[in-house]
Amino acid sequence: MGRSLKPVSADVMQTMNLPGSFYSQALNRHYEVFGKDGKLYQSEYETGANGQDVFRNTQQIQWIVGAGANGFGGIVTRGGSLFEAPLSYYSRPNAWELSPGY
């Protein structure tokens, strides 16, 4: 576990099921995870009745936590602090879902 934090790289991204998405009915939020230009991103957004975005927050995932045996999660940096990203990848179902406690 002590060696399970690593920076996002092309090698790490190849082990992920990308792109991925998840919708939480309880939170009325959509989530997406995707790679672009060799970087990993997650978006959280809500859509209105007209299908337009009410808001969209996209953050670059800079670190990965976990070895992948059960799954892994992403870490974002904001204002010099680290935060868990909304989605985590779970190996057994091979799916992106909400991170623990999110």
C-alpha positions, 0 to 999 in steps of 0.5 A, spaced: 500 500 500 505 504 501 507 504 494 500 505 491 501 512 489 503 514 482 503 520 477 498 519 471 502 517 465 501 513 458 502 507 461 498 507 467 492 510 462 493 504 458 490 500 464 484 504 464 477 502 461 477 509 458 473 513 456 468 512 462 462 515 465 457 514 471 450 517 472 448 518 480 440 518 480 441 520 487 445 526 486 443 528 479 450 528 477 453 525 471 461 523 471 466 522 465 473 520 465 477 521 459 484 522 456 486 527 452 493 529 449 496 524 454 493 527 460 487 524 464 481 528 466 474 527 470 468 531 469 462 532 474 456 536 471 448 536 471 444 537 465 437 541 465 430 539 463 432 542 456 439 537 456 443 543 456 449 543 462 447 547 468 454 546 470 460 542 468 467 542 472 473 538 469 479 537 473 486 534 471 487 527 475 495 528 476 495 522 481 493 515 481 492 511 488 491 503 488 495 498 485 489 496 481 488 489 484 481 491 486 481 498 483 484 505 483 482 512 484 484 519 482 487 525 486 486 532 483 490 538 486 487 545 487 490 550 491 496 546 493 491 541 496 490 534 494 483 531 493 479 525 491 476 525 484 469 523 484 470 517 480 474 511 481 475 505 477 473 498 480 477 492 477 472 486 478 466 489 474 471 493 470 467 499 471 467 507 473 463 508 479 463 513 485 469 513 489 468 511 496 464 516 501 463 520 495 
